[in-house]
Amino acid sequence: MSYGPDDRALFESGAAALYDDITSAQGLAADSPRIAENGPDRPAHDLLVSLGLLQLDTATDTWLPEDPSTVQSRVVSPLSTEATKLLEESSQWSRAFNSLTQSWRRSPLAQGQGQGPFTYLRDEAIGPYLSTLIAEAEFELITAQPQSGRDAQTVAGAVLRDTAALDRGIKMRTLYQHSARRSTFTHKYVAEVTERGAEVRTLDEFFKRMIMIDRRVAVIPASEDNRSAVAVSEPSVVDFLVDMFERTWERARPFTSRDTSMLKSIAIEQRSMTIRMLIEGHSDPVSAKRLGVSPRTYAGYIADLKTEYEAETRFQLGYTMGEAGVSGHSDADAAVED
């Protein structure tokens, strides 16, 4: 007999507790009201019996617990076998679709003569589309990921997806903002992918999210809230985006480097960008977004500048920095401070 999610839910919510009670009491009378036909623990009892975790001692008319270790393999092994079969079937389907994908890529439709070079996606459709593209990648994966605040579940999914591509020999480069260096989740992700040969760098500048596969298709946001995206397969546009990425990549700094002078330069670059956001008059939410940090963190940056320049208000801070010739450009600011 196979068991599903509903059985497991009942096992965790009620049957396990009933088993604990029976084990502690060294048995449960067969005529106990708890397991009567309409008793509160009858469903949990029936599941335990079905699993083989309870056996009726007819001599005493008492339900006695069985050793779970002797039962576990009977339940788990069939599930593992079924999972293996499903994985194999999934692999077979994937190979079958790959042949169709190759036919599609060779067709005029894939060159923008049918549906066009732009495919619009929204909400839940974005993730599966990206996963399919990455799974089909043949030689290169390029990503630009501003704003590092990804949760554990998102990072775990990215690790599985991207390490699978790297294990197939795909070359991968990822660009973050400097703020990503303070994210524990991002550090874990970077450790996993760089171990397999990926390159990761960071930059102080703000940039839009982008994922590019084999220099043939780029997926970019289609709205400010990132709830919609557009996949671009027009060669001239993709080439333009590749060129932009390459120029940005050359200015970025290796994520895994711990060189003291480089880390100092990164701190200066973030400070300078904070000053530029302040001088240009952007709101805190906009400034925080462009720095890739939370509004609270950005407010902390401003507070540090107020302390540094002995200013009580933002107006005083801007005036004082202006008098000191501070512009938010690292080289010029360094010269002023010297």
C-alpha positions in Angstrom: 0.0 0.0 0.0 1.3 3.5 -0.9 0.9 6.5 1.3 0.5 10.1 0.2 0.7 13.7 1.6 -2.7 13.4 3.4 -1.5 10.3 5.2 1.7 11.9 6.2 -0.2 15.0 7.4 -2.4 12.8 9.7 0.7 10.9 10.8 2.5 14.1 11.9 -0.6 15.9 13.4 -2.2 13.0 15.3 -0.9 9.5 14.8 2.6 10.3 16.1 1.2 11.7 19.3 -1.2 8.7 19.7 1.8 6.3 19.2 3.8 8.2 21.9 0.9 7.9 24.3 0.5 4.2 23.7 4.2 3.6 24.0 4.4 5.5 27.3 1.4 3.6 28.7 2.8 0.2 27.3 -0.4 -0.4 25.4 -4.0 0.8 24.8 -7.1 -1.2 25.5 -9.0 -2.2 22.4 -12.2 -0.8 23.9 -10.8 2.6 24.7 -13.2 5.5 23.9 -10.3 7.2 22.2 -10.4 4.7 19.4 -14.0 3.8 19.3 -15.8 4.1 16.0 -16.4 7.8 16.4 -13.6 8.4 18.8 -11.3 11.4 18.4 -8.2 9.3 17.7 -9.9 6.6 15.5 -8.4 8.0 12.2 -4.9 8.2 13.7 -5.3 4.7 15.2 -6.4 3.2 11.8 -3.4 4.8 10.1 -1.0 3.3 12.8 -2.6 -0.1 12.3 -2.3 0.2 8.5 1.4 1.2 8.8 2.0 -1.8 11.1 3.0 0.4 14.0 0.2 -1.1 16.2 -0.5 -4.8 16.7 -3.5 -6.3 18.6 -2.5 -8.6 21.4 -5.6 -10.9 21.4 -4.7 -12.5 24.7 -5.1 -9.1 26.5 -7.2 -7.4 23.9 -4.7 -4.5 23.9 -3.0 -2.6 21.1 0.7 -2.7 21.5 3.3 -0.6 19.7 5.9 -2.0 17.2 9.4 -0.9 16.6 9.3 2.0 14.0 12.6 1.0 12.5 11.2 -2.3 11.3 8.2 -0.5 9.7 10.0 2.5 8.1 11.5 0.6 5.2 8.2 -0.8 4.2 6.8 2.7 3.9 9.8 4.7 2.6 11.3 2.2 0.2 8.3 2.1 -2.2 8.2 5.9 -2.2 11.9 6.0 -3.0 11.4 3.5 -5.8 8.4 5.6 -7.2 10.5 8.8 -7.0 13.3 7.1 -8.9 10.8 6.0 -11.6 9.4 9.6 -11.8 12.9 11.1 -12.1 13.7 8.7 -14.9 10.4 9.4 -16.7 11.1 13.2 -16.3 14.5 12.7 -17.8 12.9 10.8 -20.8 10.4 13.6 -21.3 13.2 16.2 -21.1 15.2 14.4 -23.8 12.1 14.1 -26.0 11.4 17.8 -25.7 15.1 18.6 -26.4 14.7 17.2 -29.9 11.7 19.4 -30.5 13.7 22.4 -29.1 16.4 21.8 -31.7 13.8 21.7 -34.5 12.3 25.0 -33.2 15.6 26.8 -33.1 16.3 25.9 -36.7 12.9 27.1 -37.9 12.1 30.7 -39.1 9.7 31.1 -36.2 12.6 31.1 -33.8 14.2 33.9 -35.8 11.4 36.3 -35.2 9.5 35.6 -38.5 6.5 34.0 -36.8 5.5 35.1 -33.3 8.1 37.8 -33.2 11.4 38.4 -31.3 9.6 39.3 -28.0 7.8 37.0 -25.7 6.0 38.6 -22.7 5.7 36.8 -19.4 3.9 37.6 -16.2 4.0 36.4 -12.5 4.2 32.6 -12.1 5.0 32.1 -15.8 8.4 33.7 -15.5 10.1 31.1 -13.2 9.3 28.0 -15.3 10.2 29.8 -18.5 13.7 30.8 -17.1 14.2 27.3 -15.7 13.5 25.8 -19.2 15.9 28.2 -20.9 18.7 27.6 -18.5 18.2 23.8 -18.7 18.6 24.1 -22.5 21.7 26.3 -22.3 24.5 25.0 -24.4 27.6 27.1 -23.5 26.9 30.3 -21.5 24.8 31.9 -18.9 25.1 35.6 -18.0 23.1 37.2 -15.2 22.8 40.7 -13.7 21.0 40.6 -10.3 20.5 44.0 -8.5 19.1 44.1 -5.0 20.4 41.1 -3.2 17.5 40.5 -0.8 16.5 37.0 -1.8 15.1 34.6 0.7 16.3 31.1 1.5 13.8 29.3 -0.7 14.6 31.5 -3.7 18.4 31.0 -3.2 18.0 27.2 -2.8 16.1 27.0 -6.0 18.7 29.1 -7.8 21.5 26.9 -6.4 19.9 23.7 -7.8 19.1 25.2 -11.2 22.5 26.9 -11.7 24.7 24.2 -10.3 23.0 21.7 -12.6 23.9 24.0 -15.6 27.5 24.4 -14.4 27.9 20.6 -13.9 26.9 20.3 -17.6 29.9 22.5 -18.5 28.0 25.8 -18.9 30.1 28.9 -18.4 28.5 31.3 -16.0 29.0 34.9 -15.0 26.9 36.8 -12.5 26.9 40.5 -11.5 25.6 41.9 -8.2 25.6 45.2 -6.5 28.2 45.7 -3.7 25.3 45.4 -1.2 25.1 41.7 -2.0 28.3 41.2 -0.1 26.3 41.6 3.2 23.7 39.0 2.3 24.3 35.6 4.0 22.0 33.9 1.4 24.0 35.4 -1.4 27.3 34.3 0.1 26.0 30.7 0.3 24.9 30.8 -3.3 28.2 32.3 -4.5 30.1 29.6 -2.6 28.2 26.9 -4.4 28.4 28.2 -7.9 32.1 29.5 -7.8 33.1 26.1 -6.5 31.9 24.8 -9.9 33.7 27.4 -12.0 31.2 30.4 -12.1 32.5 33.9 -11.8 30.8 36.5 -9.6 31.5 40.2 -9.4 29.9 43.3 -7.8 29.5 46.9 -8.8 28.4 50.1 -7.0 26.2 51.2 -9.9 22.5 50.4 -10.2 21.5 48.2 -13.1 18.4 46.3 -14.3 17.9 42.6 -13.8 18.9 40.5 -16.8 19.4 36.8 -17.6 21.0 35.9 -20.9 21.3 32.4 -22.4 23.9 31.5 -25.1 23.8 35.1 -26.4 20.7 34.2 -28.3 17.9 35.3 -25.8 17.8 37.8 -23.0 15.1 38.0 -20.3 14.7 41.5 -18.8 12.0 43.2 -16.7 8.9 44.6 -18.4 7.7 46.5 -15.4 9.2 48.3 -12.3 7.7 45.7 -9.9 9.4 42.8 -11.8 6.1 41.0 -12.0 6.3 40.9 -15.8 9.3 40.2 -18.1 10.1 40.1 -21.8 12.3 37.5 -23.5 14.2 39.1 -26.3 15.6 37.0 -29.2 16.2 39.8 -31.7 20.0 39.4 -32.4 20.8 43.1 -32.6 19.2 43.8 -29.3 20.9 40.8 -27.6 24.3 41.9 -29.0 23.7 45.3 -27.6 22.9 43.9 -24.1 25.9 41.6 -24.3 28.1 44.7 -25.0 26.6 46.6 -22.1 27.2 43.7 -19.8 30.8 43.2 -20.9 31.6 46.9 -20.3 30.0 46.8 -16.8 31.7 43.5 -16.0 35.2 45.0 -16.7 34.5 47.7 -14.0 33.2 45.2 -11.4 35.1 43.6 -8.6 35.5 39.9 -7.8 33.0 38.8 -5.1 35.3 36.2 -3.6 38.3 38.6 -3.2 39.1 39.6 0.3 41.9 42.1 -0.6 41.9 44.9 2.0 42.5 47.7 -0.5 39.6 46.4 -2.7 37.2 46.2 0.2 38.2 49.7 1.2 37.5 50.9 -2.4 34.1 49.2 -2.3 33.2 51.1 0.9 34.3 54.3 -0.7 32.2 53.6 -3.8 29.1 52.9 -1.7 29.6 56.1 0.3 30.1 58.1 -2.8 26.9 56.7 -4.4 25.0 57.6 -1.2 26.3 61.1 -1.5 25.2 61.3 -5.1 21.7 60.1 -4.3 21.5 62.7 -1.6 22.8 65.6 -3.7 20.5 64.6 -6.6 17.5 64.8 -4.3 16.2 61.3 -4.7 13.7 60.0 -2.1 14.9 57.4 0.4 13.0 54.5 -1.3 14.4 55.3 -4.7 17.9 55.9 -3.3 17.8 52.6 -1.3 16.7 50.7 -4.4 19.5 52.1 -6.5 22.0 51.1 -3.8 20.4 47.7 -3.5 19.7 48.1 0.3 16.6 48.5 2.4 15.3 52.1 3.2 16.3 51.5 6.8 19.9 50.7 5.8 20.0 53.8 3.6 18.8 56.0 6.4 21.7 54.6 8.4 24.1 55.7 5.7 22.6 59.2 5.9 22.9 59.3 9.7 26.6 58.3 9.4 27.2 61.2 7.0 25.4 63.6 9.3 27.7 62.5 12.1 30.8 62.8 9.9 30.0 66.3 8.8 28.4 67.4 12.1 25.1 68.2 10.5 21.7 68.0 12.2 19.5 68.1 9.1 19.8 67.0 5.5 19.9 70.6 4.4 22.8 71.3 6.7 24.5 68.1 5.4 24.1 69.1 1.8 25.3 72.6 2.4 28.4 71.4 4.4 29.3 68.9 1.7 28.9 71.5 -0.9 31.2 73.9 1.0 33.8 71.1 1.3 33.6 70.3 -2.5 32.1 66.9 -2.0 30.3 65.7 -5.1 29.9 62.0 -4.7 32.6 61.1 -7.1 35.3 59.0 -5.4 38.4 60.5 -6.9 37.3 64.1 -6.3 36.2 63.3 -2.8 39.4 61.6 -2.0 41.3 64.6 -3.2 39.2 66.9 -1.0 39.8 64.7 2.1 43.5 64.6 1.5 
